[in-house]
Amino acid sequence: MKKITLSLKKITGSIKKIYIRLQLLLNNKNIKSKLIYVYIFCVLLPTLVTNITIIGNSLKLSQKEQRENISNIADSIAHDITRALDSAVYVTVDLYASDSIERFLDRQYATASEYYLQYRSFFDNYVFYASSKHLISDITFFSDNPTMINGGRYFRVDSIKGKDWYQKYKQADTDLYMHIYYDDTRYIDTRKRMLSIIRRLNYTGLRDTEKLVKLDLNYNQLLENVTSSAFGTTVYVCHGDKIIFTNAPEDKGDKSFFLSSAIIPEKEVQIHKVFTAYGVNWDIYVTDYKSNYRQVFSNNLGIIVILFLADALIPAFMLALFSNSITNRILLLVNYLKKVKGESFEFITGNKGSDEISELLENYNLMTYRMKELIENELKSKLEQQELILARKQAELQALHSQINPHFLYNVLESIRMRSVLKGEMETSGMIESLARLMRKSAVWGTDYIALKQELAFTKDYLELQRYRYGNGFQYKIKIEESLNLYKIPSLSLTTFVENSCVHGLNRAGHYGIIFVSAYQKADYFYLEIEDTGIGMEKEQVSSLEDKLNKADISDLQMSNSLGMLNASIRLKKFCGERTRIAIESEPQEGTCITIKIPLADMEQQ
């Protein structure tokens, strides 16, 4: 017993030594080499043995089972159709051999009343037992007896000579004929697919009277029989180039035309069976059959268990080696990365080996060093830059505003206005008051973004000053949609464009002219228009000015001698968005129209 124990310990010790040596060896191998070993020992060898044995046997059994089951399905469908046709033919045999039917069809009726009495008597006694059978939907008799009246189940032959099915029956020149067609001679809601058996009634053969019976089969019942025999497959029963019965989802039922056999996926057909019934050739196609492997694996369970054990033990030994070589160091790296997530940057020490994972650990240490350096230098620098950018933006806005902020003039004008009041110069006082309101607005920094209604008040004050200055030769008109009064724009922006039209557009002898100011909404845009009847501009000047206003920024103000419209354009874009656009139309000696277009979505309301 002791010898056995010692032998086991030696074997165990030897295995441990081999395991440790293999582990150290794998630590110095690259991942590609390790994956090759995994593939050879854990995948290739077990898979070859297992798959060749199991799959080979399974395929043979499943293919045999599939062929038998599909063949049985096709045979069952053929049997159902043949049996249904047999039942219908047997009914025609009874009708063919019936003396009462023959006498009724051959009898010459003197009056319509006589025919009707015979018809009711015959109908009540015979009851047409055959039509009550679920496979037959209707039975109709036809005779060339001229004394019969068309109606019910009896018609004269001359009433059907134009029918397609009758002409095909005559061409076949046979006592028993089967016709498959779509009956579109009915009303729209009663049109349907038809399978009819036509039989000549000449049992005695003593008369030349043409007599025949037409049995219409119950199409939906036949389709139900075919569908119930499909057993989870897709079945197509065809006659010629038409699909007569199918359980495919493309089929819309008996109220629609027959589908073409061209839709059958030839590559997916698993069996094609041909049979003939009563002179009609039928083709059966079966697709979508799925084999059942449960029985196959149940029959081969013993072999499967043995092969499974072989597949499990070999990979277990090899993967144990790979686990210690790869996963332990990967887990070490994961733990240190979790520390990084908690903003604790520590270096990994004691790294052993020369494979890709060891290189990954070294790169982690380099990354940690760079991240520390980035946090201490780069991020702080960027924060400072952001603060500078914000400060610069604020300074730009203040600079824009300061260019139209002549505060001291307001106090001077107020003093002059008071002197005019004391002297009784009320018109002069009123003009100075209008100008003072303009100066007061420019002196207030906190309300640079005001409602259109307020801006129009400043514009009107300015225009009144101009009319006072130039006399009756100067006129102006303002037209504003009431719904736009509360939309906000930069203060004095509209007034600046109006001032430009007065100074540059009407700057001619006599200063005669008209200024038109309008604001309106069109589609999803807000429009401001300032139009004058002044001296106008050339096309080159218009194009240059328009381009300059739409592309203006702070740096342009520093290099420009004229600040008015440029300043207003920049402030409009900063307050109302970069999508703000200014369009100019002008004709020399005719006038100029400036249109400011702002998306309503970018504007605010007071």
C-alpha positions as CSV (number, residue, x, y, z in Angstrom):
1,M,0.0,0.0,0.0
2,K,2.8,2.3,0.9
3,K,4.6,1.6,-2.4
4,I,1.4,2.5,-4.3
5,T,1.1,5.7,-2.3
6,L,4.8,6.6,-3.0
7,S,4.3,5.8,-6.7
8,L,1.3,8.1,-6.8
9,K,3.2,10.9,-5.1
10,K,6.1,10.5,-7.6
11,I,3.7,10.6,-10.5
12,T,1.9,13.6,-9.0
13,G,5.2,15.4,-8.4
14,S,6.4,14.7,-12.0
15,I,3.1,16.0,-13.4
16,K,3.5,19.2,-11.3
17,K,7.1,19.7,-12.5
18,I,6.0,19.2,-16.1
19,Y,3.1,21.6,-15.6
20,I,5.3,24.3,-14.2
21,R,7.9,24.0,-17.0
22,L,5.1,24.2,-19.6
23,Q,3.6,27.2,-17.9
24,L,7.0,29.0,-17.9
25,L,7.5,28.0,-21.5
26,L,4.1,29.4,-22.5
27,N,4.8,32.7,-20.8
28,N,7.6,33.3,-23.3
29,K,5.4,32.3,-26.3
30,N,3.4,34.9,-28.3
31,I,-0.4,34.7,-28.4
32,K,-0.4,33.4,-32.0
33,S,1.7,30.3,-31.0
34,K,-0.6,29.7,-28.0
35,L,-3.7,29.8,-30.2
36,I,-2.1,27.3,-32.5
37,Y,-1.6,25.0,-29.6
38,V,-5.2,25.5,-28.4
39,Y,-6.5,24.8,-31.9
40,I,-4.5,21.6,-32.4
41,F,-5.1,20.1,-28.9
42,C,-8.5,21.5,-27.9
43,V,-10.3,21.9,-31.2
44,L,-8.8,20.1,-34.2
45,L,-8.2,16.6,-32.8
46,P,-11.4,16.2,-30.8
47,T,-13.5,17.8,-33.5
48,L,-12.2,15.6,-36.3
49,V,-12.9,12.4,-34.3
50,T,-16.3,13.5,-33.0
51,N,-17.7,15.2,-36.1
52,I,-16.6,12.5,-38.5
53,T,-18.4,9.8,-36.4
54,I,-21.5,11.7,-35.3
55,I,-22.2,13.9,-38.3
56,G,-21.6,11.0,-40.7
57,N,-24.1,8.8,-39.1
58,S,-26.6,11.6,-38.4
59,L,-26.5,12.7,-42.0
60,K,-27.2,9.3,-43.4
61,L,-30.1,8.7,-41.0
62,S,-31.6,12.1,-41.4
63,Q,-31.3,12.0,-45.2
64,K,-33.0,8.6,-45.3
65,E,-35.7,9.8,-42.9
66,Q,-36.2,13.0,-44.8
67,R,-36.6,11.2,-48.2
68,E,-39.2,8.8,-46.7
69,N,-41.2,11.5,-44.9
70,I,-41.3,13.8,-47.9
71,S,-42.3,10.9,-50.1
72,N,-45.1,10.0,-47.6
73,I,-46.3,13.6,-47.6
74,A,-46.5,13.7,-51.4
75,D,-48.2,10.3,-51.5
76,S,-50.7,11.3,-48.8
77,I,-51.7,14.5,-50.8
78,A,-52.0,12.5,-54.0
79,H,-54.2,10.0,-52.2
80,D,-56.4,12.8,-50.8
81,I,-57.0,14.3,-54.2
82,T,-57.6,11.0,-55.9
83,R,-60.0,9.9,-53.2
84,A,-62.0,13.2,-53.5
85,L,-62.2,12.8,-57.3
86,D,-63.3,9.1,-56.8
87,S,-66.1,10.3,-54.5
88,A,-67.3,12.8,-57.1
89,V,-67.0,10.3,-59.9
90,Y,-69.0,7.7,-57.9
91,V,-71.8,10.4,-57.6
92,T,-71.8,10.9,-61.4
93,V,-72.2,7.1,-61.8
94,D,-75.3,7.2,-59.7
95,L,-76.7,10.1,-61.6
96,Y,-75.7,8.5,-64.9
97,A,-77.6,5.3,-64.1
98,S,-80.7,7.1,-62.7
99,D,-83.9,6.4,-64.9
100,S,-85.8,9.2,-63.1
101,I,-83.2,11.8,-64.1
102,E,-83.2,10.6,-67.7
103,R,-87.0,10.7,-67.9
104,F,-87.1,14.2,-66.4
105,L,-84.5,15.6,-68.8
106,D,-86.0,13.9,-71.9
107,R,-89.7,14.6,-71.3
108,Q,-91.3,17.1,-73.6
109,Y,-93.4,19.6,-71.5
110,A,-96.5,21.2,-73.0
111,T,-96.5,24.2,-70.7
112,A,-94.2,26.0,-68.2
113,S,-96.6,25.0,-65.4
114,E,-96.2,21.3,-66.3
115,Y,-92.4,21.7,-66.2
116,Y,-92.5,23.4,-62.9
117,L,-94.7,20.8,-61.3
118,Q,-92.4,18.0,-62.5
119,Y,-89.4,20.0,-61.4
120,R,-90.7,20.4,-57.9
121,S,-91.8,16.8,-57.6
122,F,-88.5,15.5,-58.9
123,F,-86.5,17.9,-56.7
124,D,-88.4,17.1,-53.5
125,N,-88.2,13.3,-54.0
126,Y,-84.6,13.1,-55.2
127,V,-83.2,15.8,-52.8
128,F,-79.9,15.5,-54.5
129,Y,-78.3,13.5,-51.8
130,A,-74.9,13.8,-53.5
131,S,-74.8,17.6,-53.1
132,S,-75.1,17.2,-49.4
133,K,-71.7,15.5,-49.3
134,H,-69.0,17.8,-48.0
135,L,-66.7,17.3,-51.0
136,I,-69.3,18.5,-53.5
137,S,-70.6,22.1,-53.5
138,D,-73.1,22.0,-56.3
139,I,-74.7,19.8,-59.0
140,T,-76.2,21.1,-62.2
141,F,-77.9,19.3,-65.1
142,F,-78.0,20.3,-68.7
143,S,-80.2,19.1,-71.6
144,D,-81.0,20.3,-75.2
145,N,-84.7,19.7,-74.4
146,P,-86.3,22.9,-75.7
147,T,-89.3,22.6,-73.4
148,M,-87.2,22.9,-70.2
149,I,-86.9,26.3,-68.5
150,N,-83.5,27.5,-67.3
151,G,-83.3,27.8,-63.5
152,G,-82.4,26.1,-60.3
153,R,-80.3,23.0,-61.0
154,Y,-81.5,22.5,-64.6
155,F,-80.5,24.4,-67.7
156,R,-80.7,24.0,-71.5
157,V,-77.5,23.2,-73.4
158,D,-77.9,26.3,-75.6
159,S,-77.4,28.5,-72.5
160,I,-73.8,27.2,-71.9
161,K,-72.4,26.8,-75.4
162,G,-70.4,30.0,-74.9
163,K,-68.9,28.8,-71.7
164,D,-65.2,27.9,-71.7
165,W,-65.6,24.8,-69.7
166,Y,-68.3,23.4,-72.1
167,Q,-66.1,24.1,-75.1
168,K,-63.2,22.3,-73.5
169,Y,-65.5,19.4,-72.7
170,K,-66.7,19.2,-76.3
171,Q,-63.1,19.3,-77.6
172,A,-62.1,16.4,-75.2
173,D,-64.9,14.3,-76.8
174,T,-65.2,12.0,-73.7
175,D,-68.0,10.9,-71.4
176,L,-66.1,12.0,-68.3
177,Y,-64.1,15.2,-68.2
178,M,-62.5,17.2,-65.4
179,H,-62.1,21.0,-65.7
180,I,-60.1,23.4,-63.4
181,Y,-60.8,27.1,-63.9
182,Y,-61.4,30.5,-62.2
183,D,-65.0,31.5,-62.6
184,D,-65.1,35.2,-63.2
185,T,-68.6,35.2,-64.7
186,R,-70.2,35.6,-61.3
187,Y,-70.6,38.7,-59.2
188,I,-67.4,40.2,-57.8
189,D,-68.0,38.8,-54.3
190,T,-68.9,35.3,-55.5
191,R,-66.1,34.7,-58.0
192,K,-64.0,31.8,-57.1
193,R,-61.8,28.9,-58.1
194,M,-63.6,25.9,-59.5
195,L,-62.9,22.2,-59.9
196,S,-65.7,20.6,-61.9
197,I,-66.4,17.1,-63.2
198,I,-68.6,16.9,-66.3
199,R,-70.3,13.6,-67.3
200,R,-72.4,12.8,-70.3
201,L,-75.8,11.2,-69.4
202,N,-76.4,8.6,-72.1
203,Y,-77.1,5.6,-70.0
204,T,-79.8,4.1,-72.3
205,G,-78.3,5.4,-75.5
206,L,-81.8,5.4,-77.1
207,R,-82.2,9.1,-77.7
208,D,-80.1,11.7,-79.4
209,T,-80.9,14.3,-76.8
210,E,-77.7,15.8,-75.3
211,K,-77.6,15.5,-71.6
212,L,-74.8,16.1,-69.1
213,V,-74.3,16.7,-65.4
214,K,-71.7,19.1,-63.9
215,L,-70.4,18.5,-60.3
216,D,-68.6,21.4,-58.7
217,L,-66.2,20.2,-56.0
218,N,-65.8,22.0,-52.7
219,Y,-62.5,23.7,-53.3
220,N,-61.9,24.9,-49.7
221,Q,-62.5,21.3,-48.4
222,L,-59.9,19.9,-50.8
223,L,-57.5,22.7,-49.9
224,E,-58.0,21.9,-46.2
225,N,-57.3,18.2,-46.9
226,V,-54.0,19.1,-48.7
227,T,-53.0,21.5,-45.9
228,S,-53.6,18.9,-43.2
229,S,-51.4,16.5,-45.0
230,A,-48.5,18.9,-45.4
231,F,-47.2,18.3,-41.8
232,G,-45.3,21.6,-41.5
233,T,-44.0,21.7,-45.1
234,T,-44.9,24.0,-48.0
235,V,-46.9,22.1,-50.6
236,Y,-47.7,23.1,-54.2
237,V,-50.2,21.0,-56.2
238,C,-50.1,22.1,-59.9
239,H,-51.9,21.4,-63.1
240,G,-50.0,22.7,-66.1
241,D,-48.6,26.1,-65.3
242,K,-51.2,26.9,-62.5
243,I,-50.9,26.1,-58.8
244,I,-54.3,24.6,-57.9
245,F,-53.7,23.9,-54.1
246,T,-51.0,25.4,-51.8
247,N,-50.5,26.4,-48.2
248,A,-47.8,28.9,-49.2
249,P,-48.4,32.4,-47.7
250,E,-48.4,34.0,-51.2
251,D,-51.8,32.3,-51.9
252,K,-54.8,34.6,-51.2
253,G,-57.5,32.0,-51.1
254,D,-60.2,30.7,-53.4
255,K,-61.5,34.2,-54.3
256,S,-58.3,35.0,-56.2
257,F,-56.8,33.8,-59.5
258,F,-54.6,30.7,-59.5
259,L,-50.9,31.5,-58.8
260,S,-48.4,30.7,-61.5
261,S,-46.1,27.7,-60.9
262,A,-43.2,30.0,-61.8
263,I,-43.2,31.2,-58.1
264,I,-42.1,27.8,-56.8
265,P,-38.5,28.1,-55.7
266,E,-36.9,25.3,-57.8
267,K,-33.7,25.2,-55.6
268,E,-35.8,24.5,-52.5
269,V,-38.0,21.7,-53.9
270,Q,-37.3,18.5,-52.0
271,I,-39.5,16.2,-54.0
272,H,-41.5,16.3,-57.2
273,K,-44.2,13.7,-57.6
274,V,-46.3,13.3,-60.8
275,F,-49.6,11.4,-60.8
276,T,-52.7,11.2,-63.1
277,A,-56.3,11.1,-62.0
278,Y,-59.2,10.9,-64.5
279,G,-57.2,12.2,-67.4
280,V,-55.7,15.1,-65.5
281,N,-51.9,15.3,-64.8
282,W,-51.0,16.6,-61.4
283,D,-47.6,17.8,-60.1
284,I,-46.8,17.8,-56.4
285,Y,-43.9,19.9,-55.1
286,V,-42.8,19.8,-51.4
287,T,-40.4,22.3,-49.8
288,D,-39.4,23.5,-46.3
289,Y,-39.2,20.0,-44.7
290,K,-37.1,20.1,-41.6
291,S,-35.5,16.9,-40.3
292,N,-35.9,15.8,-36.7
293,Y,-32.6,14.9,-35.2
294,R,-33.8,14.0,-31.7
295,Q,-34.5,10.5,-32.7
296,V,-31.1,10.3,-34.4
297,F,-29.2,11.4,-31.3
298,S,-31.3,9.2,-29.1
299,N,-30.3,6.2,-31.1
300,N,-26.6,7.2,-31.0
301,L,-26.5,8.4,-27.4
302,G,-23.9,5.9,-26.2
303,I,-21.4,7.0,-28.9
304,I,-22.1,10.6,-28.3
305,V,-21.4,10.3,-24.5
306,I,-18.0,8.6,-25.2
307,L,-17.0,11.1,-27.7
308,F,-18.1,14.0,-25.5
309,L,-15.9,12.8,-22.7
310,A,-13.0,12.6,-25.1
311,D,-13.6,16.2,-26.2
312,A,-13.9,17.4,-22.6
313,L,-10.8,15.9,-20.9
314,I,-8.2,16.9,-23.5
315,P,-9.2,20.6,-23.6
316,A,-9.5,20.7,-19.8
317,F,-5.8,19.9,-19.4
318,M,-4.5,22.2,-22.1
319,L,-6.8,25.1,-21.0
320,A,-5.5,24.8,-17.4
321,L,-2.0,25.7,-18.7
322,F,-3.3,28.6,-20.8
323,S,-5.4,29.9,-17.9
324,N,-2.4,30.4,-15.6
325,S,-0.3,31.9,-18.4
326,I,-2.8,34.4,-19.7
327,T,-5.7,35.0,-17.3
328,N,-3.7,35.7,-14.1
329,R,-1.8,38.5,-15.6
330,I,-4.9,39.8,-17.4
331,L,-6.7,39.9,-14.1
332,L,-3.7,41.8,-12.6
333,L,-4.0,44.4,-15.3
334,V,-7.8,44.7,-14.7
335,N,-7.3,45.4,-11.0
336,Y,-4.9,48.2,-11.8
337,L,-7.2,49.6,-14.4
338,K,-10.0,49.7,-11.7
339,K,-7.6,51.8,-9.6
340,V,-7.2,54.2,-12.6
341,K,-11.0,54.5,-12.7
342,G,-10.8,55.7,-9.1
343,E,-8.2,58.2,-10.1
344,S,-5.4,56.3,-8.4
345,F,-2.4,55.9,-10.8
346,E,-0.1,53.1,-9.6
347,F,2.7,51.2,-11.5
348,I,2.7,47.5,-12.0
349,T,5.8,45.9,-10.5
350,G,7.2,42.3,-10.8
351,N,6.3,41.8,-14.4
352,K,7.7,38.5,-15.7
353,G,7.8,37.0,-19.2
354,S,8.4,38.4,-22.7
355,D,5.1,37.8,-24.5
356,E,2.5,40.2,-25.7
357,I,0.8,40.4,-22.3
358,S,4.0,41.4,-20.6
359,E,4.4,44.1,-23.3
360,L,0.8,45.2,-22.5
361,L,1.7,45.6,-18.8
362,E,4.7,47.7,-19.7
363,N,2.5,49.9,-21.9
364,Y,0.1,50.3,-19.0
365,N,2.9,51.7,-16.9
366,L,3.8,54.1,-19.7
367,M,0.2,55.1,-20.1
368,T,-0.1,55.8,-16.4
369,Y,2.9,58.1,-16.5
370,R,1.6,60.0,-19.5
371,M,-1.9,60.4,-17.9
372,K,-0.3,61.9,-14.7
373,E,1.6,64.3,-16.9
374,L,-1.5,65.2,-18.9
375,I,-3.6,65.9,-15.8
376,E,-0.9,68.0,-14.2
377,N,-0.1,70.1,-17.3
378,E,-2.4,69.8,-20.3
379,L,-5.7,69.8,-18.6
380,K,-4.8,72.8,-16.4
381,S,-3.6,74.6,-19.5
382,K,-6.8,73.9,-21.4
383,L,-8.9,75.1,-18.5
384,E,-7.0,78.4,-18.5
385,Q,-7.5,78.7,-22.3
386,Q,-11.2,78.2,-21.9
387,E,-11.3,80.9,-19.3
388,L,-9.4,83.2,-21.7
389,I,-11.8,82.4,-24.5
390,L,-14.9,83.2,-22.3
391,A,-13.3,86.4,-21.2
392,R,-12.5,87.3,-24.8
393,K,-16.1,86.7,-25.9
394,Q,-17.4,88.9,-23.1
395,A,-14.9,91.6,-24.0
396,E,-16.0,91.4,-27.7
397,L,-19.6,92.0,-26.7
398,Q,-18.6,94.9,-24.5
399,A,-16.5,96.4,-27.2
400,L,-19.3,96.2,-29.7
401,H,-21.6,97.9,-27.3
402,S,-19.1,100.6,-26.3
403,Q,-18.9,101.8,-29.9
404,I,-22.5,103.0,-29.7
405,N,-22.4,104.3,-26.1
406,P,-21.9,108.1,-26.2
407,H,-23.3,108.5,-22.7
408,F,-22.1,112.0,-22.1
409,L,-24.1,113.3,-25.0
410,Y,-27.3,112.4,-23.3
411,N,-26.6,114.9,-20.4
412,V,-25.7,117.6,-22.8
413,L,-28.8,117.2,-24.9
414,E,-31.0,117.2,-21.8
415,S,-29.6,120.6,-20.8
416,I,-30.2,122.0,-24.3
417,R,-33.8,120.6,-24.3
418,M,-34.5,122.4,-21.0
419,R,-33.2,125.7,-22.4
420,S,-35.5,125.3,-25.4
421,V,-38.5,124.7,-23.2
422,L,-37.7,127.8,-21.1
423,K,-37.5,129.9,-24.4
424,G,-40.8,128.4,-25.7
425,E,-39.2,126.6,-28.6
426,M,-41.4,123.5,-28.3
427,E,-40.7,122.0,-31.7
428,T,-36.9,122.1,-31.1
429,S,-37.5,120.7,-27.6
430,G,-39.5,117.8,-29.1
431,M,-36.7,116.9,-31.5
432,I,-34.1,117.1,-28.8
433,E,-36.2,114.9,-26.6
434,S,-36.4,112.3,-29.4
435,L,-32.6,112.4,-29.8
436,A,-32.2,112.2,-26.0
437,R,-34.2,109.0,-25.9
438,L,-31.9,107.5,-28.5
439,M,-28.9,108.6,-26.4
440,R,-30.5,107.3,-23.2
441,K,-30.9,103.8,-24.8
442,S,-27.2,103.8,-25.9
443,A,-26.2,104.7,-22.3
444,V,-27.9,101.6,-20.7
445,W,-25.8,98.4,-21.0
446,G,-28.3,96.0,-19.3
447,T,-31.0,96.2,-22.1
448,D,-29.0,95.6,-25.3
449,Y,-31.5,92.9,-26.4
450,I,-34.9,94.5,-26.7
451,A,-38.4,93.8,-28.3
452,L,-39.0,94.9,-31.9
453,K,-41.7,97.2,-30.6
454,Q,-39.1,99.2,-28.5
455,E,-36.6,99.3,-31.4
456,L,-39.3,100.7,-33.7
457,A,-39.9,103.5,-31.2
458,F,-36.2,104.4,-31.4
459,T,-36.3,104.2,-35.2
460,K,-39.3,106.5,-35.3
461,D,-37.6,109.0,-33.1
462,Y,-34.6,109.0,-35.4
463,L,-36.8,109.5,-38.5
464,E,-38.7,112.3,-36.9
465,L,-35.3,114.1,-36.3
466,Q,-34.5,113.6,-40.0
467,R,-37.8,115.0,-41.1
468,Y,-37.4,118.0,-38.8
469,R,-33.9,118.5,-40.3
470,Y,-34.8,118.1,-44.0
471,G,-38.4,119.3,-44.0
472,N,-41.4,118.0,-46.0
473,G,-39.2,116.7,-48.8
474,F,-38.3,113.8,-46.5
475,Q,-40.9,111.1,-45.8
476,Y,-41.0,107.7,-44.1
477,K,-43.4,104.8,-43.7
478,I,-43.4,102.0,-41.2
479,K,-45.4,98.7,-41.6
480,I,-45.0,96.0,-39.0
481,E,-47.1,92.8,-38.4
482,E,-48.5,93.0,-34.9
483,S,-47.6,89.4,-34.1
484,L,-43.9,90.2,-34.4
485,N,-43.7,93.1,-31.9
486,L,-42.4,90.9,-29.0
487,Y,-39.6,89.3,-30.9
488,K,-36.2,90.5,-29.6
489,I,-33.3,92.0,-31.6
490,P,-30.2,93.9,-30.6
491,S,-31.0,97.5,-29.6
492,L,-30.3,100.2,-32.3
493,S,-29.5,97.5,-34.9
494,L,-32.6,98.4,-37.0
495,T,-32.0,102.1,-36.4
496,T,-28.4,101.8,-37.6
497,F,-29.5,100.5,-41.0
498,V,-32.2,103.2,-41.2
499,E,-29.5,105.8,-40.4
500,N,-27.3,104.4,-43.2
501,S,-30.2,104.8,-45.7
502,C,-30.7,108.4,-44.6
503,V,-27.1,109.5,-44.6
504,H,-25.8,107.6,-47.7
505,G,-29.0,106.9,-49.7
506,L,-30.6,110.3,-49.5
507,N,-27.4,112.3,-49.3
508,R,-28.1,114.5,-52.4
509,A,-29.2,118.0,-53.2
510,G,-32.6,118.7,-51.6
511,H,-32.6,115.5,-49.6
512,Y,-35.8,114.4,-51.1
513,G,-36.9,110.8,-50.8
514,I,-38.8,108.2,-48.8
515,I,-37.7,105.6,-46.3
516,F,-39.7,102.4,-46.0
517,V,-39.4,100.2,-42.9
518,S,-41.2,96.9,-42.7
519,A,-41.2,93.7,-40.6
520,Y,-43.0,90.5,-41.6
521,Q,-43.0,86.7,-41.2
522,K,-42.7,84.4,-44.2
523,A,-42.6,80.6,-43.7
524,D,-40.2,80.0,-40.8
525,Y,-38.3,83.2,-41.1
526,F,-38.4,86.7,-39.7
527,Y,-37.7,89.5,-42.2
528,L,-36.7,93.2,-41.7
529,E,-36.6,95.4,-44.7
530,I,-35.2,99.0,-45.0
531,E,-35.8,100.5,-48.4
532,D,-35.0,104.0,-49.7
533,T,-35.5,106.0,-52.9
534,G,-32.0,107.4,-52.8
535,I,-29.0,107.4,-55.0
536,G,-28.5,103.6,-55.1
537,M,-25.3,101.7,-55.8
538,E,-23.5,99.9,-58.6
539,K,-23.6,96.0,-58.7
540,E,-19.9,95.7,-57.7
541,Q,-20.5,97.9,-54.7
542,V,-23.6,96.0,-53.7
543,S,-21.8,92.6,-54.0
544,S,-18.8,93.8,-52.0
545,L,-21.0,95.3,-49.2
546,E,-23.3,92.3,-48.9
547,D,-20.3,89.9,-48.7
548,K,-18.6,92.1,-46.1
549,L,-21.7,92.3,-43.8
550,N,-22.4,88.5,-43.9
551,K,-18.8,87.6,-43.1
552,A,-18.1,90.4,-40.6
553,D,-16.3,89.6,-37.3
554,I,-14.5,91.6,-34.5
555,S,-11.3,91.8,-36.4
556,D,-13.0,93.6,-39.3
557,L,-14.1,96.4,-37.0
558,Q,-10.5,97.2,-36.1
559,M,-9.6,97.7,-39.8
560,S,-12.8,99.4,-41.0
561,N,-13.4,103.2,-41.2
562,S,-17.2,102.7,-41.2
563,L,-18.5,100.9,-38.1
564,G,-22.3,101.4,-38.3
565,M,-23.8,98.6,-40.4
566,L,-20.7,96.4,-39.7
567,N,-21.3,96.7,-36.0
568,A,-25.0,96.0,-36.4
569,S,-24.4,92.9,-38.5
570,I,-22.0,91.4,-36.0
571,R,-24.4,92.0,-33.1
572,L,-27.4,90.5,-35.0
573,K,-25.3,87.3,-35.6
574,K,-24.2,87.1,-32.0
575,F,-27.7,87.6,-30.6
576,C,-29.9,85.9,-33.3
577,G,-27.5,83.2,-34.5
578,E,-25.0,82.6,-37.3
579,R,-27.8,81.7,-39.7
580,T,-28.8,85.4,-39.9
581,R,-28.3,86.7,-43.5
582,I,-28.4,90.2,-45.1
583,A,-29.3,90.7,-48.7
584,I,-29.0,94.0,-50.6
585,E,-30.7,95.0,-53.8
586,S,-29.9,98.4,-55.4
587,E,-30.2,100.3,-58.7
588,P,-28.2,103.6,-59.4
589,Q,-30.5,106.7,-59.0
590,E,-33.4,104.4,-58.1
591,G,-32.8,103.4,-54.5
592,T,-31.6,100.5,-52.2
593,C,-33.4,97.8,-50.3
594,I,-31.7,95.9,-47.4
595,T,-33.4,92.7,-46.2
596,I,-32.4,91.0,-42.9
597,K,-33.5,87.3,-42.8
598,I,-33.5,85.5,-39.4
599,P,-34.8,82.0,-38.6
600,L,-37.7,82.3,-36.1
601,A,-36.3,79.2,-34.3
602,D,-33.2,81.3,-33.4
603,M,-35.2,84.3,-32.0
604,E,-36.5,84.9,-28.5
605,Q,-39.7,86.7,-27.4
606,Q,-40.1,89.2,-24.6
